Each structure stands twice: as structure tokens, then as C-alpha cells.
């Protein structure tokens, strides 16, 4: 009987240990599924120009851009003016959230375009609102325009970025553009810096008082269009470009 009691005690102890182990496993946290659910689409993977082409061109520019160290690099010409080698991602987007990082050279200028249209013999900026990219310390655009509306992060020449939290030339800036049913929000380094509303009376009034007033494609932007990156003659680098359609 004594031996039986000992065996029974051992069985009970082993069963309890097994039960505790099973409960411990069930208590482990399940892997997060947010990355899958986010539905971000990578537009630049850091290794190739796949999906990109020149504005009003069938292929990617033969010169002026390169993929280097995981970045999409626009090679400066030293002229400091738009060169006509802007690039677009070869798909139109309507409602989306765009996220990317950029870094500008000293005294540099560039931009990010949304809702762009390919209009023969016309530059991309005549149809597309632009988030300005700039070296605020050295490029003259920083003191031109009105109330800083040509500084980095601004809706170029229309609405200044507030607060102005852009990092100096040579440092990476993380930016985002939300575009949803006409509402557009620019984000810079984690902060919303401006908001505007396309196709409204306020939008049209603002544009009528600007240099864009005679550009019908800009006054009435398209409902969907291309994402574009500007070659303004200065070195600029882009990375981690992704988009989430809404």
C-alpha cells in the first residue's frame, strides 16, 4: 500500500507539472499581425529602379539617377535648375498615404509631387502639388516666397510648413503625405505641418493669387495621378519609399 501511495503521488506531481507547462505555453503572446494588416506597398526596395520611369518617358532615365547604398540618388548637375529628368512611379494613385525619407546636399533643392499628370511638352509641376525639399540654411528659396512657403516641407510657394522642423543638409528627414478625397496633409519628422483641401473654393482662391493661377491642371488637379520625384539639378537621396492605398 505504501508503494502504491508513492506511485500515485508521483503521477499527480507529473500531471500537475505538465498542466502548468501547457498553461505557460498558452500564455505566450501571439506574434503581432499589424505589419501584414497595414498593407503598405514598397515603391523602392533599395536595390533597383523597378516601377519607376522618366516623366513623359517610357523608361527610366539613362543618366542623372542611380541606386547606391540602398538609396535612390539624383545626381546633381551643379546648375541648380529643373533639368527635365524628373521621375514618376508607373501607377496612378487617388486616396493614399505616402511615406519616405529624403536627404539633400548643401544648397540643394528638390520636391515630391502628387497627383501628377503626364502632359506632353509641359513640366510635371504644372499639374502637381509639390512638397518642397530644400536646404533651408543655404538655398535662397528659404527667404523667398511668403512666410517661408518655399522652405522644406511646405506646399511649394503656397502654404508654409509649421512647425519648420526640417533637419540640416546631409541628414535624413522622414516625411509623409496623406491624400484622401481632396484632403491633403503633409507630415515632417513625425509632425503634421500643413493641411489643404483640393477642389474647394478656398483652394481655388489661394491658387488664383499665386503664380499657378494660369495652369488649369493645377487649379483643378486630377482625382488620381502619379507620385513624382524632382531633379532640380542638385544631389538628393531618397529611401524607404512606400505607399498605403485607402
C-alpha positions as CSV (number, residue, x, y, z in Angstrom):
1,X,0.0,0.0,0.0
2,X,2.9,2.4,0.8
3,X,4.4,1.7,-2.6
4,X,1.1,2.4,-4.2
5,X,0.7,5.7,-2.4
6,X,4.2,6.8,-3.6
7,X,3.4,5.9,-7.2
8,X,0.1,7.8,-7.0
9,X,1.8,10.8,-5.6
10,X,4.4,10.7,-8.5
11,X,1.6,10.5,-11.1
12,X,-0.2,13.5,-9.5
13,X,3.0,15.6,-9.4
14,X,3.9,14.8,-13.1
15,X,0.4,15.6,-14.2
16,X,0.5,19.0,-12.4
17,X,3.8,19.9,-13.9
18,X,2.5,19.0,-17.4
19,X,-0.6,21.1,-16.8
20,X,1.5,24.1,-15.7
21,X,3.7,23.8,-18.7
22,X,0.7,23.7,-21.0
23,X,-0.8,26.8,-19.4
24,X,2.6,28.5,-19.7
25,X,2.7,27.9,-23.5
26,X,-0.9,29.1,-23.9
27,X,0.0,32.3,-22.1
28,X,2.8,33.2,-24.6
29,X,1.9,36.3,-26.7
30,X,0.9,35.6,-30.3
31,X,3.1,37.3,-32.9
32,X,1.8,40.7,-34.0
33,X,0.0,40.8,-37.3
34,X,0.0,44.6,-37.8
35,X,2.7,44.5,-40.5
36,X,0.5,42.2,-42.6
37,X,-2.6,44.2,-42.0
38,X,-1.0,47.5,-42.8
39,X,-1.0,46.8,-46.5
40,X,1.9,49.0,-47.3
41,X,3.4,48.7,-50.8
42,X,7.1,49.2,-51.3
43,X,7.8,51.6,-54.2
44,X,11.6,51.4,-53.9
45,X,13.3,48.4,-52.4
46,X,16.8,49.9,-52.2
47,X,18.2,47.7,-55.0
48,X,16.6,48.6,-58.3
49,X,14.5,51.2,-60.1
50,X,11.8,48.7,-60.9
51,X,8.4,50.5,-61.3
52,X,9.9,53.9,-61.9
53,X,10.4,55.8,-65.2
54,X,11.1,59.2,-66.5
55,X,8.2,61.7,-66.6
56,X,6.7,61.6,-70.1
57,X,9.1,58.8,-70.9
58,X,8.6,55.0,-71.3
59,X,11.8,54.1,-69.5
60,X,13.9,55.1,-66.5
61,X,16.4,58.0,-67.4
62,X,19.7,56.7,-68.8
63,X,21.6,59.2,-66.7
64,X,21.0,61.5,-63.8
65,X,19.8,58.9,-61.3
66,X,21.4,55.9,-59.6
67,X,20.8,53.3,-56.9
68,X,23.5,53.5,-54.4
69,X,23.8,52.3,-50.7
70,X,20.1,51.5,-50.6
71,X,19.1,54.9,-51.8
72,X,17.6,56.4,-55.0
73,X,20.1,59.1,-55.7
74,X,19.5,62.1,-58.1
75,X,23.0,63.1,-59.3
76,X,23.4,66.9,-59.2
77,X,24.4,68.8,-62.3
78,X,25.6,71.9,-60.5
79,X,23.2,74.1,-62.4
80,X,20.5,74.3,-59.7
81,X,17.6,74.3,-62.0
82,X,14.9,71.8,-63.1
83,X,16.5,69.6,-65.7
84,X,13.6,67.7,-67.1
85,X,14.8,64.4,-65.6
86,X,12.0,64.1,-63.1
87,X,10.8,60.5,-62.4
88,X,7.5,59.0,-61.6
89,X,6.2,55.7,-60.2
90,X,4.3,54.0,-63.0
91,X,0.9,53.8,-61.4
92,X,-1.7,56.4,-60.6
93,X,-2.9,56.8,-57.0
94,X,-6.0,58.5,-55.7
95,X,-6.5,58.0,-51.9
96,X,-3.3,57.1,-50.2
97,X,-0.7,57.6,-47.5
98,X,2.9,58.1,-48.8
99,X,5.9,57.6,-46.6
100,X,9.6,58.1,-47.4
101,X,12.9,59.6,-46.3
102,X,15.0,62.2,-48.1
103,X,18.4,63.8,-47.7
104,X,19.6,66.9,-49.6
105,X,23.0,68.2,-50.4
106,X,24.3,71.6,-49.2
107,X,22.4,74.4,-51.0
108,X,20.1,71.8,-52.7
109,X,16.5,71.9,-53.9
110,X,14.1,69.2,-54.9
111,X,10.5,68.1,-54.4
112,X,7.9,65.4,-54.1
113,X,4.9,65.5,-56.5
114,X,1.4,64.0,-56.0
115,X,-1.5,63.5,-58.4
116,X,0.8,64.4,-61.3
117,X,-0.4,64.1,-64.9
118,X,1.8,63.5,-68.0
119,X,1.0,66.4,-70.2
120,X,3.0,66.5,-73.5
121,X,5.6,69.3,-73.7
122,X,4.7,70.5,-70.2
123,X,6.7,70.0,-66.9
124,X,5.4,67.9,-64.1
125,X,5.0,70.8,-61.7
126,X,2.2,72.4,-63.8
127,X,-0.2,69.7,-62.8
128,X,1.0,68.6,-59.4
129,X,1.0,69.9,-55.8
130,X,4.6,69.7,-54.5
131,X,6.1,69.1,-51.1
132,X,9.3,71.2,-51.1
133,X,12.7,69.7,-50.4
134,X,15.3,72.2,-49.5
135,X,18.5,73.1,-47.7
136,X,16.9,75.9,-45.6
137,X,20.2,77.2,-44.4
138,X,21.8,77.9,-47.8
139,X,19.3,77.8,-50.6
140,X,17.8,81.3,-51.4
141,X,14.2,79.9,-51.7
142,X,14.2,79.7,-47.9
143,X,13.9,83.5,-47.7
144,X,11.8,84.0,-50.9
145,X,8.1,83.4,-51.3
146,X,5.7,84.4,-48.5
147,X,6.1,83.5,-44.8
148,X,8.5,80.7,-45.5
149,X,6.3,78.9,-48.0
150,X,9.3,77.8,-50.1
151,X,11.1,76.1,-47.1
152,X,11.3,72.4,-46.8
153,X,8.0,70.6,-46.1
154,X,5.9,73.4,-47.5
155,X,3.3,73.1,-50.2
156,X,5.7,74.9,-52.6
157,X,5.0,78.6,-52.9
158,X,1.5,78.3,-51.3
159,X,1.5,77.1,-47.7
160,X,4.4,77.1,-45.2
161,X,5.3,74.1,-43.1
162,X,4.5,74.9,-39.4
163,X,6.4,74.0,-37.4
164,X,9.5,74.1,-39.5
165,X,11.3,71.0,-38.2
166,X,13.5,70.0,-41.1
167,X,16.9,68.7,-40.4
168,X,20.0,70.3,-41.9
169,X,21.5,69.3,-45.3
170,X,23.2,65.9,-45.1
171,X,20.7,64.5,-42.6
172,X,17.7,62.3,-43.2
173,X,14.2,63.6,-42.9
174,X,11.2,61.3,-42.6
175,X,8.1,62.7,-44.4
176,X,4.6,61.6,-45.2
177,X,1.7,62.8,-47.4
178,X,-1.9,61.8,-46.8
179,X,-4.3,62.3,-49.6
180,X,-7.9,61.3,-49.1
181,X,-10.9,62.6,-51.0
182,X,-9.3,66.0,-51.5
183,X,-7.9,66.5,-48.0
184,X,-4.1,66.5,-48.1
185,X,-1.9,66.5,-45.0
186,X,1.9,66.9,-45.1
187,X,3.9,65.4,-42.3
188,X,7.6,66.1,-41.5
189,X,9.7,64.2,-38.9
190,X,6.6,62.9,-37.1
191,X,4.6,66.1,-37.0
192,X,1.7,67.3,-39.2
193,X,3.0,70.6,-40.7
194,X,0.1,71.6,-43.0
195,X,-3.2,70.7,-44.4
196,X,-5.2,71.8,-47.5
197,X,-8.3,70.8,-49.4
198,X,-8.3,70.3,-53.1
199,X,-11.2,71.4,-55.4
200,X,-12.7,73.7,-52.8
201,X,-13.3,77.4,-53.1
202,X,-10.5,78.1,-50.6
203,X,-8.1,76.1,-52.8
204,X,-9.1,77.9,-56.0
205,X,-8.9,81.3,-54.3
206,X,-5.4,80.5,-53.0
207,X,-4.2,79.4,-56.4
208,X,-5.7,82.4,-58.1
209,X,-3.4,84.6,-56.0
210,X,-0.3,82.7,-57.0
211,X,1.9,82.0,-59.9
212,X,-0.1,78.9,-60.6
213,X,-3.2,80.8,-61.5
214,X,-3.0,80.2,-65.3
215,X,-2.2,76.5,-65.0
216,X,-5.6,74.8,-65.4
217,X,-4.3,71.4,-64.4
218,X,-3.0,72.9,-61.2
219,X,-6.2,74.9,-60.4
220,X,-8.2,71.7,-60.9
221,X,-5.9,68.8,-60.0
222,X,-6.8,65.4,-61.3
223,X,-8.6,62.9,-59.0
224,X,-5.7,60.4,-59.4
225,X,-2.2,60.8,-60.6
226,X,1.5,59.8,-60.3
227,X,3.9,60.1,-57.5
228,X,7.0,62.0,-58.7
229,X,10.5,62.9,-57.6
230,X,12.2,66.1,-58.8
231,X,15.5,66.5,-60.4
232,X,16.3,70.2,-59.7
233,X,20.0,69.9,-60.6
234,X,21.1,69.2,-57.0
235,X,22.1,65.9,-55.3
236,X,19.2,64.4,-53.3
237,X,18.7,61.0,-51.9
238,X,15.5,59.0,-51.2
239,X,14.9,55.8,-49.4
240,X,12.2,53.7,-47.7
241,X,9.6,54.8,-50.2
242,X,6.2,53.1,-49.6
243,X,2.5,53.7,-50.0
244,X,-0.7,52.6,-48.5
245,X,-3.8,52.9,-50.7
246,X,-7.0,53.8,-48.9
